[in-house]
Amino acid sequence: MTLTPLTRPARLRPGARVAVVAPSGPVPADRLEAGLDILRGWDLDPVVAPHVLDVHPRLGHLAGTDENRARDLQDAWCDPAVSAVLCARGGYGAQRMADLLDWTAMRAARPKVLVGYSDITALHEAFARRLGLVTLHGPMTAAMTFLKDTGTQESLRATLFEPESVRTLGQDTAQGLSRRALVPGRAAGVTLGGCVSLLAAELGTPYARPSAAGGLLLIEDVGEELYRLDRILTQLLRSGWLDGVAGIGLGSWAECGPYEEVRTLLLDRLGGLGVPVVEELGFGHGESNLTVPLGVSAVLDAESATLTLDVPALV
């Protein structure tokens, strides 16, 4: 089964209402407010879901109960006045609430934009499989990178409002990064991916994607020691999930060890696939987090170290 392009939601217009939800970890109130100010500066109308600032009564790593986090996301998605749903932060918890969502009701709602990364990888996968929708792997409203890095902000803003202006990732988009072809070549496929530890954690679950065949896999991670990253990649290889992948684009590997050691591991685990692998595309947990759509046909070119979308992320 080869991946096919997914349905693209509509771009945002000035004055659009966007909902902010917290599917994963607790959200600092001051950072949330700072992120909301940025969104208001884009002439958006952000509304905060009722349980965004909750903390689970017993499990402090969760932003409220699974049921409340799921209700916030579902209500925002099904609200006809909302044009996009933005996640406040990652952490952990999206997998716990994904199966509590009423996917039939969410399929009945009009397509809209979902934005997030890190733990939100679980939702990117769920939205691809259950709704057939393109989603945006991009910064979250209360994330420090979004609050501090103007390149991160502009990448998301342009993708939301002027998606035709940001069809190429690489070149001048990942400023300060030395992009290299880990494995040379050129490949076409449909984008998918996110935080690689979450992709591995999805294996064997009821609605997991059966494989990445035909896909341009975009992966990154944070805080995984080298041996754990080795184990994650080895699991994806041994399971057959990477069989038939068309190409691989790499983001940041913050706090995963000295980069040359990480690079050696990536080449060791991914080089044998015989597909192009491009480094440092500027998305993920690094100092910059560029927005990249998942579910769009694209071309990965190792020689120019770019990922170019065949069509804009949003219509």
Phi, psi and omega in degrees: 000117182262143181295144174237154180300147182261170180290130180267127175290173179281147174293165180272153175243155176307137181088358182297143175273131177234140180259139177251125183234165181231084183283350191234253187270169181299148187246122175294128186298322183292321179291323177300313182296322177296320178293322178297324178297321177297316180296319178296326177295341175270009183065035171261161179246086183282136175239137183263126179298153189303329189252016185300323183264010178289158168231135180305137184296336181238331184246095189292353178274001182246144177275079181083183182286159177302317183297317181289323178295319178294319180297319179300313182294315182294316180297320179295317182295323184272357179283116183295343180277348183265131181260340180206150176242118182251133178276141184283321178195172178261235185103251176201147174141343183299320180297326183294331185253353185300321182278357175270351180284146175272092186291334176295315178294323181289327175294330180285339178284156180292148178301139176214179187270134170245131181234133174170175177206192179061238181300338181290351173309322179299324178283324175304315179295317181295319180292324177295314186283320189262334180247343181068033187247143167294136175233166183251118171279099187205180189292153181257155193300325182254015180279141183298324179299319179294323183287330190252333189258116183292328177296321177296315179299312185293325178298316178291314181302313181296319180297321181288320188256326185226061189298336178292343182275352184228053181272350180240125174258130186120201183052244182268003186282326180260077187296138176083357181258144178262096182283135181223154173274109176292319173226126185288164176134181181219136184215149175245147179178191180252131184291143173203168173132211185134219181286118192294330178294328177287323177298318178293323181291339179282340183303133177087354178278159192303323184247022181294146174298131185293330177194171177261016183303131181081003184258155166262103187276122180249115187228152176200175174193175181217140171068018177261115177301159189305317183292328179288321177296321175302313182297319180298310181294322179295322177298317179296322178291311184295328180287346184084004185295332182270358179298127177085002177299142186275325181189166184225128174249133186253138174259221184270158179228053184299134176061026176257007180113175177306133189299323180299326176290319177298317180299317178300318179295316181299318178294319180298316185275326187256339184298329182286352180288340178072028179235158178299139176228123183244134180267163164053054179274359169090011177250158176114210188270017182277194181291337174234144180226088182286147182279133178224132180282147176248127181108011182248140176290141187203173176235129176257121183241110183289330181295316178268355181055052181227155169241119183242124180284140175290329180221159176300156183298325184234154181268000000 
